[in-house]
Amino acid sequence: MAYRLTLLRNGLFSLDAGSMFGIIPKVVWQDWVTTDESNRVALQQNALLLEGEDGSLVLVEAGIGGKITDRERKIYNLGADFRAVHESVAAAGKNPADVSAVVLTHLHFDHAGGLTKLDGAGSPAIAFPNAEIIVQEREWKDAIAGKSTMHKTYLKDHLTDEVAERLRLIPEMQESNGNGHAPTATGGPGAKAKAATEAQVLDDLWVFRTPGHTWGQQSVRFVCAGADDAPSGRADALRGRQVCFVSDVMPTRWHARPTTNLAYDVEPYTSMCERVKLLERAASDGWVLVPNHDPSEWPFFEVSADPETPKRWRLQPVASH
């Protein structure tokens, strides 16, 4: 089954640019991005609303959500376009109660905060009452245990008992030998790559682990039947394509390089290896990548190997052919 998608833009927020590019010095990354007076770079909360041929609705990623304080609004420089993902679903003409599944890359606050919303009493309540929530088992266990390099990113108000009742946890999968030659976390730069085993979690929708930022992080792949609300001339540019919604292994187009790890990554070397494998597979298999924080108007990218530089890739926005 192919899915017709709607890109949900849940609003810009800002993070420290140095943290977003890890060991890359400012003299290099300042040519890629524009920062504000506080050295922050503007990022987007991308999410996808998928509609199956049978009318089923699947949400990929939940964003920050609406349970945000005035202080947090200031810290993250939330703009006028900021809204909770259930509001974005409603704005797309769909009822949040009709969403049957929510698939998350991981459970940090800016990806899973929208699982809950404040009820009339000011307490967190489930935002998608009829949806199962699909996440890696390792990610859930680490989130509950608070295993993170960051302060206040796995939050109790989006890891509630109501959320736990709706979980479908994907067990940790072994990797199988692949045909590429990317570095791996266990083999080093000259080792033969291993292709992460995928799990089909819904009809023709797969997840696969892309660890490094967190140990249980996953990315999401599906076949696209077209796009709604796309820029002029691009409505059907994705028809029949394999689309991959990319986790924080590559949060923006600027991170399509081996060394662009986040300072937030729990295992930077693993993140680098996983990013290389992802880009190699996207280039060889013709995937369209959607980086989850890319602020582009239309963050759908085709990938090709850079013929001039090994282990470099060129990303081009998908356009009608």
KOLLUM-705641 format. One record per residue (C-alpha): x, y, z; residue number from 1; residue in one letter. Coordinates in steps of 0.2 Angstrom, whole numbers, plus 2048, in hexadecimal, padded with zeros to 3 digits. Example, Ala and Ser with C-alpha at 12.3 -4.5 7.8 and 13.67 -1.06 7.14 Angstrom:
2
r X:83E, Y:7EA, Z:827, k:1, r:A
r X:844, Y:7FB, Z:824, k:2, r:S
***
This chain:
321
r X:800, Y:800, Z:800, k:1, r:M
r X:806, Y:811, Z:7FC, k:2, r:A
r X:803, Y:820, Z:807, k:3, r:Y
r X:7FE, Y:832, Z:802, k:4, r:R
r X:807, Y:83E, Z:80D, k:5, r:L
r X:804, Y:84F, Z:814, k:6, r:T
r X:813, Y:859, Z:81B, k:7, r:L
r X:80F, Y:860, Z:82C, k:8, r:L
r X:819, Y:86F, Z:831, k:9, r:R
r X:818, Y:871, Z:844, k:10, r:N
r X:822, Y:881, Z:845, k:11, r:G
r X:834, Y:887, Z:846, k:12, r:L
r X:83E, Y:886, Z:855, k:13, r:F
r X:850, Y:88A, Z:858, k:14, r:S
r X:85F, Y:880, Z:860, k:15, r:L
r X:871, Y:885, Z:863, k:16, r:D
r X:87A, Y:883, Z:852, k:17, r:A
r X:88A, Y:87D, Z:85A, k:18, r:G
r X:881, Y:86F, Z:862, k:19, r:S
r X:878, Y:86A, Z:852, k:20, r:M
r X:889, Y:868, Z:849, k:21, r:F
r X:894, Y:860, Z:857, k:22, r:G
r X:8A6, Y:860, Z:853, k:23, r:I
r X:8A4, Y:86A, Z:843, k:24, r:I
r X:8AC, Y:87C, Z:846, k:25, r:P
r X:8A1, Y:88B, Z:844, k:26, r:K
r X:8AD, Y:892, Z:836, k:27, r:V
r X:8A6, Y:883, Z:82C, k:28, r:V
r X:894, Y:882, Z:831, k:29, r:W
r X:891, Y:894, Z:830, k:30, r:Q
r X:891, Y:893, Z:81D, k:31, r:D
r X:882, Y:886, Z:81E, k:32, r:W
r X:876, Y:88F, Z:829, k:33, r:V
r X:870, Y:8A0, Z:830, k:34, r:T
r X:870, Y:8A2, Z:843, k:35, r:T
r X:867, Y:8AF, Z:84E, k:36, r:D
r X:86F, Y:8BA, Z:85B, k:37, r:E
r X:870, Y:8AB, Z:867, k:38, r:S
r X:879, Y:8A0, Z:85B, k:39, r:N
r X:869, Y:896, Z:858, k:40, r:R
r X:864, Y:88E, Z:848, k:41, r:V
r X:852, Y:88D, Z:843, k:42, r:A
r X:84B, Y:87B, Z:840, k:43, r:L
r X:83A, Y:874, Z:83C, k:44, r:Q
r X:82F, Y:867, Z:844, k:45, r:Q
r X:82B, Y:85C, Z:835, k:46, r:N
r X:81E, Y:84E, Z:836, k:47, r:A
r X:815, Y:844, Z:829, k:48, r:L
r X:803, Y:840, Z:828, k:49, r:L
r X:801, Y:830, Z:81E, k:50, r:L
r X:7F0, Y:82B, Z:816, k:51, r:E
r X:7EF, Y:819, Z:810, k:52, r:G
r X:7E5, Y:812, Z:802, k:53, r:E
r X:7D9, Y:80B, Z:80E, k:54, r:D
r X:7D6, Y:81C, Z:816, k:55, r:G
r X:7E1, Y:819, Z:826, k:56, r:S
r X:7EB, Y:827, Z:82D, k:57, r:L
r X:7FD, Y:826, Z:834, k:58, r:V
r X:807, Y:834, Z:83C, k:59, r:L
r X:81A, Y:833, Z:83B, k:60, r:V
r X:821, Y:83E, Z:849, k:61, r:E
r X:818, Y:848, Z:856, k:62, r:A
r X:823, Y:858, Z:859, k:63, r:G
r X:825, Y:862, Z:868, k:64, r:I
r X:812, Y:863, Z:86C, k:65, r:G
r X:808, Y:871, Z:875, k:66, r:G
r X:80E, Y:86E, Z:887, k:67, r:K
r X:81A, Y:87C, Z:886, k:68, r:I
r X:81F, Y:889, Z:893, k:69, r:T
r X:822, Y:89B, Z:88F, k:70, r:D
r X:834, Y:899, Z:895, k:71, r:R
r X:836, Y:88A, Z:888, k:72, r:E
r X:82E, Y:895, Z:87B, k:73, r:R
r X:83C, Y:8A1, Z:87D, k:74, r:K
r X:84A, Y:895, Z:87F, k:75, r:I
r X:845, Y:88C, Z:86E, k:76, r:Y
r X:840, Y:89C, Z:866, k:77, r:N
r X:82F, Y:895, Z:861, k:78, r:L
r X:827, Y:89F, Z:853, k:79, r:G
r X:815, Y:8A4, Z:84F, k:80, r:A
r X:814, Y:895, Z:844, k:81, r:D
r X:816, Y:889, Z:853, k:82, r:F
r X:808, Y:87D, Z:856, k:83, r:R
r X:805, Y:86B, Z:85D, k:84, r:A
r X:805, Y:85D, Z:851, k:85, r:V
r X:7F2, Y:859, Z:855, k:86, r:H
r X:7EE, Y:86A, Z:84F, k:87, r:E
r X:7F8, Y:868, Z:83F, k:88, r:S
r X:7EE, Y:858, Z:83C, k:89, r:V
r X:7DE, Y:861, Z:83E, k:90, r:A
r X:7E4, Y:86F, Z:833, k:91, r:A
r X:7E7, Y:862, Z:825, k:92, r:A
r X:7D5, Y:85E, Z:826, k:93, r:G
r X:7D6, Y:84E, Z:830, k:94, r:K
r X:7D0, Y:849, Z:842, k:95, r:N
r X:7DE, Y:844, Z:84E, k:96, r:P
r X:7D2, Y:837, Z:855, k:97, r:A
r X:7D3, Y:82E, Z:844, k:98, r:D
r X:7E6, Y:82C, Z:844, k:99, r:V
r X:7E9, Y:819, Z:846, k:100, r:S
r X:7FC, Y:819, Z:849, k:101, r:A
r X:809, Y:825, Z:84E, k:102, r:V
r X:81B, Y:820, Z:849, k:103, r:V
r X:829, Y:829, Z:853, k:104, r:L
r X:83B, Y:82A, Z:84E, k:105, r:T
r X:840, Y:82C, Z:861, k:106, r:H
r X:839, Y:833, Z:871, k:107, r:L
r X:842, Y:843, Z:874, k:108, r:H
r X:836, Y:852, Z:878, k:109, r:F
r X:837, Y:85A, Z:867, k:110, r:D
r X:832, Y:849, Z:85E, k:111, r:H
r X:825, Y:842, Z:86B, k:112, r:A
r X:81E, Y:851, Z:875, k:113, r:G
r X:80F, Y:851, Z:86A, k:114, r:G
r X:809, Y:840, Z:86F, k:115, r:L
r X:800, Y:849, Z:87D, k:116, r:T
r X:7F7, Y:859, Z:87F, k:117, r:K
r X:7F0, Y:863, Z:88E, k:118, r:L
r X:7DE, Y:85F, Z:893, k:119, r:D
r X:7D2, Y:86B, Z:89C, k:120, r:G
r X:7DA, Y:868, Z:8AC, k:121, r:A
r X:7EC, Y:86C, Z:8A6, k:122, r:G
r X:7F1, Y:859, Z:8A6, k:123, r:S
r X:7F9, Y:850, Z:898, k:124, r:P
r X:7ED, Y:846, Z:88E, k:125, r:A
r X:7EF, Y:83B, Z:87E, k:126, r:I
r X:7EE, Y:845, Z:86E, k:127, r:A
r X:7EA, Y:836, Z:863, k:128, r:F
r X:7DE, Y:82C, Z:86D, k:129, r:P
r X:7DC, Y:81E, Z:860, k:130, r:N
r X:7EE, Y:81C, Z:85A, k:131, r:A
r X:7FB, Y:80F, Z:85F, k:132, r:E
r X:80C, Y:816, Z:861, k:133, r:I
r X:81A, Y:80E, Z:859, k:134, r:I
r X:82C, Y:810, Z:85F, k:135, r:V
r X:83B, Y:805, Z:862, k:136, r:Q
r X:83B, Y:7FB, Z:872, k:137, r:E
r X:84D, Y:801, Z:876, k:138, r:R
r X:847, Y:813, Z:874, k:139, r:E
r X:839, Y:811, Z:880, k:140, r:W
r X:843, Y:809, Z:88D, k:141, r:K
r X:851, Y:816, Z:88C, k:142, r:D
r X:844, Y:824, Z:88C, k:143, r:A
r X:83C, Y:81D, Z:89C, k:144, r:I
r X:84D, Y:81B, Z:8A4, k:145, r:A
r X:852, Y:82D, Z:89F, k:146, r:G
r X:862, Y:827, Z:895, k:147, r:K
r X:867, Y:837, Z:88C, k:148, r:S
r X:875, Y:843, Z:88A, k:149, r:T
r X:869, Y:851, Z:88B, k:150, r:M
r X:85F, Y:858, Z:89A, k:151, r:H
r X:84C, Y:858, Z:899, k:152, r:K
r X:84A, Y:850, Z:889, k:153, r:T
r X:840, Y:840, Z:88E, k:154, r:Y
r X:832, Y:848, Z:897, k:155, r:L
r X:825, Y:83F, Z:8A2, k:156, r:K
r X:816, Y:849, Z:89A, k:157, r:D
r X:819, Y:841, Z:889, k:158, r:H
r X:81D, Y:830, Z:890, k:159, r:L
r X:80D, Y:82E, Z:89A, k:160, r:T
r X:804, Y:81E, Z:89F, k:161, r:D
r X:7F7, Y:822, Z:891, k:162, r:E
r X:805, Y:822, Z:884, k:163, r:V
r X:80C, Y:811, Z:88C, k:164, r:A
r X:7FB, Y:809, Z:88A, k:165, r:E
r X:7FC, Y:80C, Z:877, k:166, r:R
r X:80E, Y:807, Z:873, k:167, r:L
r X:813, Y:7FB, Z:866, k:168, r:R
r X:826, Y:7F8, Z:86A, k:169, r:L
r X:831, Y:7F2, Z:85C, k:170, r:I
r X:83E, Y:7E5, Z:863, k:171, r:P
r X:850, Y:7E9, Z:860, k:172, r:E
r X:855, Y:7E0, Z:84F, k:173, r:M
r X:865, Y:7D8, Z:84A, k:174, r:Q
r X:86E, Y:7E0, Z:83B, k:175, r:E
r X:871, Y:7D6, Z:82B, k:176, r:S
r X:87F, Y:7D6, Z:820, k:177, r:N
r X:87D, Y:7E3, Z:812, k:178, r:G
r X:887, Y:7E7, Z:802, k:179, r:N
r X:88D, Y:7F8, Z:806, k:180, r:G
r X:89E, Y:7FE, Z:80C, k:181, r:H
r X:899, Y:80B, Z:819, k:182, r:A
r X:8A1, Y:80C, Z:82A, k:183, r:P
r X:898, Y:803, Z:838, k:184, r:T
r X:898, Y:805, Z:84B, k:185, r:A
r X:8A1, Y:7F5, Z:84D, k:186, r:T
r X:8AB, Y:7F3, Z:83E, k:187, r:G
r X:8B4, Y:804, Z:83B, k:188, r:G
r X:8B6, Y:80E, Z:82B, k:189, r:P
r X:8BC, Y:7FF, Z:820, k:190, r:G
r X:8B0, Y:7F3, Z:826, k:191, r:A
r X:8A1, Y:7EC, Z:81B, k:192, r:K
r X:891, Y:7F5, Z:81F, k:193, r:A
r X:882, Y:7EC, Z:828, k:194, r:K
r X:871, Y:7F0, Z:822, k:195, r:A
r X:865, Y:7F3, Z:830, k:196, r:A
r X:857, Y:7E7, Z:830, k:197, r:T
r X:846, Y:7EF, Z:82D, k:198, r:E
r X:836, Y:7EB, Z:836, k:199, r:A
r X:825, Y:7ED, Z:82C, k:200, r:Q
r X:81A, Y:7F5, Z:839, k:201, r:V
r X:80B, Y:7FA, Z:82E, k:202, r:L
r X:806, Y:7F5, Z:81C, k:203, r:D
r X:815, Y:7FA, Z:812, k:204, r:D
r X:81C, Y:805, Z:81F, k:205, r:L
r X:82D, Y:800, Z:827, k:206, r:W
r X:838, Y:806, Z:835, k:207, r:V
r X:84B, Y:803, Z:838, k:208, r:F
r X:857, Y:808, Z:845, k:209, r:R
r X:862, Y:817, Z:842, k:210, r:T
r X:86B, Y:818, Z:853, k:211, r:P
r X:878, Y:824, Z:859, k:212, r:G
r X:86E, Y:833, Z:85E, k:213, r:H
r X:865, Y:827, Z:86A, k:214, r:T
r X:867, Y:814, Z:86A, k:215, r:W
r X:855, Y:811, Z:865, k:216, r:G
r X:852, Y:81E, Z:858, k:217, r:Q
r X:84A, Y:818, Z:848, k:218, r:Q
r X:846, Y:81F, Z:836, k:219, r:S
r X:836, Y:81B, Z:82D, k:220, r:V
r X:834, Y:816, Z:81A, k:221, r:R
r X:825, Y:814, Z:80F, k:222, r:F
r X:81F, Y:815, Z:7FD, k:223, r:V
r X:817, Y:826, Z:7F9, k:224, r:C
r X:807, Y:827, Z:7EF, k:225, r:A
r X:809, Y:83A, Z:7ED, k:226, r:G
r X:808, Y:84A, Z:7F8, k:227, r:A
r X:7FB, Y:856, Z:7FD, k:228, r:D
r X:7FE, Y:869, Z:800, k:229, r:D
r X:80F, Y:867, Z:7F6, k:230, r:A
r X:816, Y:877, Z:7EE, k:231, r:P
r X:810, Y:87A, Z:7DC, k:232, r:S
r X:816, Y:86D, Z:7D0, k:233, r:G
r X:81C, Y:861, Z:7DD, k:234, r:R
r X:80B, Y:858, Z:7E2, k:235, r:A
r X:80F, Y:848, Z:7DA, k:236, r:D
r X:822, Y:849, Z:7DA, k:237, r:A
r X:823, Y:83C, Z:7E8, k:238, r:L
r X:816, Y:830, Z:7E0, k:239, r:R
r X:81D, Y:81E, Z:7E0, k:240, r:G
r X:82D, Y:823, Z:7E9, k:241, r:R
r X:835, Y:81B, Z:7F8, k:242, r:Q
r X:834, Y:829, Z:806, k:243, r:V
r X:83E, Y:828, Z:816, k:244, r:C
r X:83B, Y:833, Z:824, k:245, r:F
r X:84C, Y:835, Z:82C, k:246, r:V
r X:84F, Y:836, Z:83F, k:247, r:S
r X:85C, Y:841, Z:847, k:248, r:D
r X:869, Y:836, Z:83F, k:249, r:V
r X:868, Y:844, Z:832, k:250, r:M
r X:85C, Y:852, Z:838, k:251, r:P
r X:85F, Y:85E, Z:82A, k:252, r:T
r X:866, Y:85E, Z:818, k:253, r:R
r X:876, Y:867, Z:820, k:254, r:W
r X:879, Y:857, Z:829, k:255, r:H
r X:87C, Y:84C, Z:81A, k:256, r:A
r X:88E, Y:84A, Z:81E, k:257, r:R
r X:897, Y:83C, Z:828, k:258, r:P
r X:89E, Y:848, Z:835, k:259, r:T
r X:88E, Y:853, Z:839, k:260, r:T
r X:88A, Y:84B, Z:849, k:261, r:N
r X:87F, Y:854, Z:856, k:262, r:L
r X:887, Y:858, Z:867, k:263, r:A
r X:877, Y:850, Z:86E, k:264, r:Y
r X:87C, Y:83E, Z:867, k:265, r:D
r X:87E, Y:830, Z:873, k:266, r:V
r X:88A, Y:828, Z:867, k:267, r:E
r X:892, Y:833, Z:85A, k:268, r:P
r X:89C, Y:826, Z:851, k:269, r:Y
r X:88D, Y:81B, Z:84F, k:270, r:T
r X:882, Y:82A, Z:849, k:271, r:S
r X:890, Y:82D, Z:83C, k:272, r:M
r X:890, Y:81B, Z:836, k:273, r:C
r X:87D, Y:81A, Z:835, k:274, r:E
r X:87C, Y:82A, Z:82B, k:275, r:R
r X:888, Y:824, Z:81F, k:276, r:V
r X:87E, Y:814, Z:81D, k:277, r:K
r X:86E, Y:81D, Z:81B, k:278, r:L
r X:874, Y:829, Z:80E, k:279, r:L
r X:87C, Y:81B, Z:804, k:280, r:E
r X:86C, Y:811, Z:804, k:281, r:R
r X:862, Y:820, Z:7FF, k:282, r:A
r X:86D, Y:824, Z:7F0, k:283, r:A
r X:86E, Y:812, Z:7EA, k:284, r:S
r X:85B, Y:80E, Z:7ED, k:285, r:D
r X:854, Y:81F, Z:7E7, k:286, r:G
r X:84C, Y:823, Z:7F8, k:287, r:W
r X:845, Y:835, Z:7FB, k:288, r:V
r X:84B, Y:83B, Z:80C, k:289, r:L
r X:841, Y:846, Z:818, k:290, r:V
r X:84D, Y:84D, Z:826, k:291, r:P
r X:842, Y:850, Z:835, k:292, r:N
r X:848, Y:861, Z:839, k:293, r:H
r X:84C, Y:868, Z:828, k:294, r:D
r X:844, Y:87A, Z:827, k:295, r:P
r X:843, Y:879, Z:814, k:296, r:S
r X:832, Y:87D, Z:80D, k:297, r:E
r X:832, Y:86C, Z:804, k:298, r:W
r X:83E, Y:861, Z:80E, k:299, r:P
r X:83E, Y:852, Z:802, k:300, r:F
r X:84F, Y:84E, Z:7FB, k:301, r:F
r X:856, Y:842, Z:7EE, k:302, r:E
r X:868, Y:83C, Z:7F2, k:303, r:V
r X:877, Y:838, Z:7E7, k:304, r:S
r X:889, Y:834, Z:7EA, k:305, r:A
r X:895, Y:843, Z:7E7, k:306, r:D
r X:8A0, Y:83D, Z:7D9, k:307, r:P
r X:8AE, Y:849, Z:7DF, k:308, r:E
r X:8AF, Y:844, Z:7F1, k:309, r:T
r X:8AD, Y:833, Z:7F9, k:310, r:P
r X:8A1, Y:831, Z:807, k:311, r:K
r X:898, Y:841, Z:802, k:312, r:R
r X:886, Y:843, Z:7FB, k:313, r:W
r X:87C, Y:850, Z:7F2, k:314, r:R
r X:86B, Y:853, Z:7F7, k:315, r:L
r X:85F, Y:85B, Z:7EB, k:316, r:Q
r X:84C, Y:860, Z:7EE, k:317, r:P
r X:840, Y:854, Z:7E6, k:318, r:V
r X:838, Y:85C, Z:7D7, k:319, r:A
r X:82B, Y:856, Z:7CA, k:320, r:S
r X:834, Y:84D, Z:7BC, k:321, r:H
***
